[in-house]
Amino acid sequence: MQLSSKNKFSVLIVLLAVSGLILPLAPAHAVHQCGAQHSGYGGGYDDDDDDDRYYHHHYHRNGCSEVKASDFLDGDARIDAPELAQRGDYTVGVRTLRVVNRNQIDILNWSVENPNPVYNRRLKLEVWYPARLYYRDRELTTYKDVLGSGAGDPDRPLRPFEFAGRAARGAMPNLDGGPYPLVIVSHGYPGSRVLMTYLTENLASKGYVVVAIDHTESTHADKAGFSSTLLNRTLDINFVLRKMARKSNRGRGFLSGMVDADRTTVVGYSMGGYGALNAAGAGYSPIVVNFVPGGHLARLQEGTAAYAEELDPRIRAMVAFAPWGGAFGVWTPTALAGIDIPSLFIVGKQDQTSGYAAVRGLFNAAVNSDRYLLAYESAIHEIAPNPAPPLAEQHYREYIIIRNPLGTIAA
C-alpha cells in the first residue's frame, strides 16, 4: 500500500498504526497469564484535583515473575514481520492515571422527571511514553483485565486475568526527544484500556505518548446501558486531550514537557471508531441523536454550532478499526465529508458486527480526507484487540467475543 500525504506527521502515525496490525498475528498463547510480580521503581497517580503525586523512588511490584525478557510476548514482532512492526529506539514506560470529568450528564439516570442528571465521570487511563531505565528497572509489566460483559450477567460472569507486556511500570520519562506527539486510543463496547497493548507499546517505542481510555460504563468490568457509550465516546476523547495538554504544560508531574497535544491522533476500535470519526469531524445524524434520551447527543450533531465548538483542531489524524455505525445511519455523506484530516480505515471483509460494506461506505464518503483503506480478506470484526488470553479458551462465550483471526491483506 503506497502512502502519500500533505501532512507528514499524520502519514507517519498512520504507518505506525499499520505496523501494529501485523503484531496480532502472533500465536494465540502469546498473551501470558501470570500471578506474582517482580519488583521495580517508579510511581505516579493523578488525584481528583489534577495534582500529580510523583514519587521518584516509590518501590512497587512491576511485572510477571515467571516471564523472562527472552520470552515471546504479545506485541513482539514475528520473524516474518515487515520492517515497521519492529519496536522503535525508545524504551517504554507505563503508568495508570485516574482523572475526573466533572458535572457530566449521567445519561443512565435520565428520566422525564430528572432530564438533566449530572455526575463526576471518572476515567482510568493507561499511559505509555518514552522512558529512561535505571539499574533496577525492567521493560516488563503486568496488565490486568477481565473477561465478561459487566456485573450481573450470569451468562458472562467477570473472570479476571493478567498478562505480560514490554513496558517499565513507573519508569522515569525521557525528555530528550520531547515533547512527543499524542495518540489517544478508544476501545470497543465492551473493552478496556489494555485491549491493544501490542500497538500502544509499539507506538511509544517510536516516540509517542499514548493514552488509552477505560470508558466508564463501557468496559468488560462495568458495561452498562448503550446510551452512555453513544453519548460519551467523543466527550471522553476530547476531555483526555485537554487533560494531557494541561499536564504537559504544567511544571510538575511525569508528563510535564512530554506531550505535544497540537499533534494528536485518535485511534478507535468498533465503538471507539464511532467516537473517533465524530472527533475527527463527522457529526452525527438526527437518527443516532434520537438513540439517546433527552436530546443530549444533539451537541454532537452535524451542522450545529454546538458540534462545531466541540471539535478540537489539535486532532490531526484518525485511525478507525472496524468503526461501528455505518450500517445504522449514524452519519450522512455530508457529515463524513467533514473529515478533512488524513485517515486510515481498517476492516475485515467478513466483519460480522460493523459490516465490511458499511465501513467501506464510510471510507468512500470521507471525500475530503487524504484517506486509506486496509482490508483483511478473511478477517472478522475482532481485528484490533490483543489475541485472546488462554483463559478465554476455557469459556466458549468469551472466546467467540474476543477471538481475532486475521486473513490476508486485500487492499
N, C-alpha and C positions, 0 to 999 in steps of 0.2 A: 504494500500500500504506500504510494508516494504522497508525501505531505508537503504543502507549501502554504504560507500564510503571511498576511500583512503584520502579524503580531508574533514576534519570535518567542516571547515568553510563553504565550498561550500554546503554541505548537510544541514547545519543549515539554510542558506539563502533559499535553495530550499524548506525546510519545512515551512519556514515563508511565502514564496510565495504561497504554497498550502493553508496555513491557510487563506490567504487573499481571496482565491477563495470562501470561504464559505460566505463571507460578502455580496456579491451582492444578496444573497437570501432574503434580507430584502424586505418589501413591496415596491411597485413602488413609493409610495409617501414619502419614507424615505428621498429623496432629497428635502430639504426645500427651496423654493424660498423665497427671502426676499429683503427688501429695505433698510431701515435705519439701521445704525450700532451702536453698543455700543463702548465704549472707552477703551483704554489700553495704555501701554507704550512700547517703543521699536523703532527700526528703522533699516535702513541698505540699502545701494544702491551701486551698482558697476558701476562706470562710464566707459567710453570707454578706459581710461588709466589704468584700472585694479587697481583702488585705492578705497578700501572700505571706505566709509564715514559712520562711525558707531556712531550713536547718542544714548548714553545710556538712555537718558531721553526724547527722542523725543515723544511728545504726539500725538497720532493718533487714528483713529477710527478702531475698531477691532472686527467686527462680526455682526450677525443679531440680532437686538434688541428684536425681538419678539420670539426668540428661547431661551429656558431655558436649563440649563445643564442637567435637568432631561428628556428632550425630547429624543425620539429615532431618531438618525440621521443616515444618510448613513455611513456605516462603523462600526456601533455598532453591537456587536455580538448578535445574537438571543439567546433565552433561550435554544434552542436545538443545538447550535453550538458546535463543538468539542473544546478541550482544547486550541489548538494553535490559534484559532480565537480570543481569548481574547487579550485585549491590554496588553503590557508589563509593566514594572515597571517605565519607564521614562515618565515624562510629555513631551509634544511635542511642539516645537516652529516651526514657519514657516516664511520664508521671500521670497520675489521676487527679483531676480537679473537680470540685463541686461549685457550681455557680447558681445564682438565683435570678430569674427574670421576674421582677415584682409586678404585682397588680395586673396580671393577665386574665383574660376571660377563661373561666372554668366551665368550658362548654358541656362537660359531662354532668354538671349540676344545673344546667339551664332548665327553666320551666316558664310557663306563661306567667306564673306568679313572681318568678325571680328571673327576669330576662337578661340581666347583666351580672351574673355572679363572677367574682374575681378571686384569684388565689395567687400565692407566690409560687411560680413554676420553677421547680428545682431540676437542674440538669447535671448529670455526671458526664465528664469529658475525659477522654484519653488523649494525651498529647505526646507526640513523638517529635524529636528535634535533634539536630547535630550536637554531639556531646564530646566532652573530654573525659577519658577514663583514667583512673588512678590505680594504684597497685592492687587494691582490694576489689576493684570493680570488675565485673564480668558482663559481657554482652549477651546475657541470658536472663530471661524473666519468666514469670508465670502470669498468664491471663486467666481470669475466671469468668465463666458464663453459665447459663443453664439451658437445658432443653425444656420445651414446654410452650404453653400458649396462655400465660397469665395465671394468676392464682384462681383456684376453684374449678379448673377444668378436669373432670375425672378421667377423660379420655387421654389427656396430655398433661399429667402432673409434672411439677417442676423437678428437674433432675440436674443438680449441679455437676459441673466438670471443670477441670483445669487443663491447660495446655501450655507448652513452652514456646517462647519467641526469642528473637535475637535483638534485644534492646537492654540497656543497663538501667534498671529501675532507680530513679532519683539521681542520675549522673549529672555532673556539672555541665552547663551549656557551653558550647563552643561559639564564641562571638566573632571569631576571626573572619568568617565569610558572611556574617550577618550585616544588616537584617535579611532574613530569608523569606521568600515568597510563602504565602499561606495557602494550605489546602484544607478545606472543610469537607468531611465525609459524613453522609447521611444514610443510615441503614434502611432495610425493608421493614415490613409490618407482618409479624413482629421480627425483631432483630436485636442487635446490640452494638455497642461501640467497638467491640473486638471481633466483629464478624469478618473483617477484611484485613487482618494484620499482615498478611503476605504483602499487601500493597502499601499499607501505611508505613511499615518499617522500611520498605524499599525506597519510597519517596523521600523519607527523612534522611536516608543514607546518601541521597543525591543533592541534599542542600535545600530541604523544605521543612517548614514547621507544619505538621499535620495534626489536625484536631478532629477526632471522631466523636460524635454525639450519641449518648443514650437518650433518645427522645422519650420523655416521660409519657406513660400510658401507651407506649408502643413497643416496649421491649419484650423479650421472651418472658421475663420475670413479672412484668406488671401490665401486660396487654389489657386494654380496656376498650371502650366504645370507639368506633371508627371515626366518629366526628372529630375527636381530638387529633387524630393523625391528619385528617383533611385540613384542619384549621392551622395546626401548629408547625408543620414542616418548614415552610418559608420563614415564619416568625422566629423559630429556633435558630435557623441558619444565619439570619441577619443579626440576631442578638449575639450569637457567638462571634461573628465577625467583629462587631463593635467591641465586644469584651476583649478579644485578643489584641485589637489595636490599642485599647487603653492600657492593657498590661504591658505592651511593648514600650509605650511612651512614658510609662512611669519610671521613676528612678530606683525602684526596688522590685524584688521578685525575680524568679528564674527566667521569666520571659522578657525582662527588661532589655530593650535593644535587639531582640531576636526576630521580631515579626515585621515584615513589610506587607502590611494589610492592603496597600494600594495595588498589589499584585496577588489577587486571591482567585483561586479556582474552587468551584463546588463540584464534588463527586457524589452522585446519588445512585442508589440501587433500588429498583422497584418503587415503593412509595417514597424513597429518598430521591429517585429520579423525578417523581411527580413534584416534589418540592424544589429540586434543582432547576427544572425548566421554568418554574414560576419565578424563582430568584434570579434567573438569567434573563427574564424579560417577557415571558409568555403568561399574560394574565389569564385567570380562569374564566370560563364561560358561565353564563347565567345558570346553565344546567347543574354544574357542580356546586355553585353557590347555594342552590336550593337544597343540597345534600346536608347542609349544616344549619341547625335550627337558629332562629332569631336573626337571620341575615348577617351573621358575624363574619362569614367568609367574603362578604362584599368588599372588604378593604383590600382584597387581592384580585378583584375582578378587572378584566381587561378594559381599557379605555376610561378608567375612573381616575380622578385626581388623587384619591386615597392610595390607589395602587402605585401611581407614579411617585408618590412620596416614599413608599416602602422600598422601591428599587435602590440598590446600593451600587454606585458606579465603580466601586473598587473590585467588584466581581468581573474578572477579565476573561474567564474561560469556564466551560461547563462540560462535564463528562457524565453521561446518563447510561447506566447499566439497566437494560430491560425496564425502562420507565413505564409505570402504570398510568392509565388514563386515556390513552388514545382510542380505545375501543368503546369508551363511555361518554364521549362528547365533552371531555374536560377542557379542551382547547378548540377554538375556531382557527381556520387558516390565517385569519388576520392576526390573532393573538400570537401564533407561532412565528409569524413574520416579525414579531417584536424582538426576537432573539437576534442581536447583531454582534455577538461576540463569538469567537471560534468555539466549536463544539464537537464532541465525539459521541456518537450513539453506538451502543454495543448491545447485541441481541442474539439469542439462539433462534435458529429457524424453526425449532419445534417448541418454542415458548408457549406453555400451556396457561399462563397467567396474564401476561400483558399482551401477548399475541405478536408474532413477527410482523404480520401485515400492518397492524396498528402502529408498531414502533417505526416501521419504515415510512408510514404515512406522516408521523411526526417529523421524521428526518426530511422528507420531501417538502413539507410545508415551511420548514425553517429557512426560507429562501434568502434571508439577509445575513445568515451566518456562514462564515467560512467553515464548512462542516464536513464530517467524515462519518461513514457508517462501517462498523466492523461486525460481520455476521459469522456465527459458527453454524456450520452446515447441519449438524445433528444434535445441537445442544438444546436443552430445555430452559426454563426460566432461571434456574439457580446457577447462573454463570459467574456471579460475583463473590459469594462467600468463600471462606476457607473450606477445605474438604471436611466432610462430616467426621466428627470425633468417633473413636471406637465405640463409645457408649451408645451412639445413635444406632449402630448396627444391631444392638440388642433390643431395640424398640422400633418396630416397623413404622408406626405412625410418625415417629420423629425422623427416621431415615428418609422417608419419601418427601418430607418437607425440606430437609437440609442438604440432600444429595446434590451433586453438581457435575454430572458427566458432561464433558465437552466434546464437540466434534471438530472437524477441520475448519479452518478459516475459509469462508466462502467469498468475502468481499471486503 
